[in-house]
Amino acid sequence: MQAALNSGVIAAPVMPFKADGAADWDTLDRYMARVAAGGVRAIAMNMAASEGGSLDPAEQVEVIRRTRAAVAGSCQVISGVLSTYTAGARDVARRVVDAGAQGIVVFPALPTFVAKPVPVSMIADWHAAIAEAVDVPVLAFQTANAAYPHGTIAALAKIDRLVAIKDAAFDVDRTAELLEEAEPTNIKVLTGNDTFILEAMLMGCAGALIGFAGTATAQLVRMYDLASAGKITEAYGIWNRLGPLARVCWRPPLRDYRVRMKYVLMRQGVIPDMAARAPQPAITDKDRADIDRVIEKFGLLGAEFLPDPRSGGLRAAS
């Protein structure tokens, strides 16, 4: 199981909601099956992309339970663990693992980890306490607002269950530093930088734990396979079409990537609504126009850019 969670493409899809803010469980079931059919190593839910912080505990459990049922063993299912304090994070971890999560992604403890510098010992203790609460692989998660200092990976490597770190600092220099620090350890670096996915892989990231893989899933898996095989020109043939869309969706303000991605998926016929839970704002007219322009320029409504190219889209399947 560890090998499946420290390399390859792990998708972190969006969470479908209805216009009234209620969870759209039927769409989730179908969407998760399509993402799994795209060939990912795992699907990560209750993450930032799936608005995990806006889901109540019962909904987080139901998301994992339904995703496990939808993928029917075709890939692993893992869950984000979001909490502001250690005891709470341990409780969340146990709850999602009991619901079927086969691994967990430990978010930084916010706002505690925002103030700099964050002691490495605090980061290590946070992850060790959560890892002790469950018996599944654990992934750390470095974000732009909680970048972990040098020495963190060496400390995390002492935690037996911790297999990888997701780097989502959106800083290519920090990616290089993480890769150098991780090299002598058993910790792998997975890129979470949606704006330079292929470049991060070519730098040495073992894969991607990535929100953008909620669309064009099979193409991103193929891109990873090509990059791993040293077929760089062919890999860029994919990324040169997908990269412009990722850069529009993940541009400032970063908060709005969720509704931008939902708009992409709605245009592709994958989900019926681009609703997000308040206070997430609706998509802007400029974002909509820029996404439309990139979609049309690169032909991203074609079947090959659906999560599973063999699907006709969720609307066609329903």
Secondary structure, 3 states (H helix, E strand, C coil): CHHHHCCEEEECCCCCECCCCCECHHHHHHHHHHHHHCCCCEEEECCCCCCHHHCCHHHHHHHHHHHHHHHCCCCEEEEEECCCCHHHHHHHHHHHHHCCCCCEEECCCCCCCCCCCCCHHHHHHHHHHHHCCCCCCEEEEEECCECCCCCHHHHHCCCCCEEEEEEECCCHHHHHHHHHHHCCCCCEEEECCHHHHHHHHHHCCCEEEEHHHHCCHHHHHHHHHHHHCCCHHHHHHHHHHHHHHHHHHCCCCHHHHHHHHHHHHHHCCCCCCCCCCCCCCCCCHHHHHHHHHHHHHHCCCCHHHCCCCCCCCHHHHC
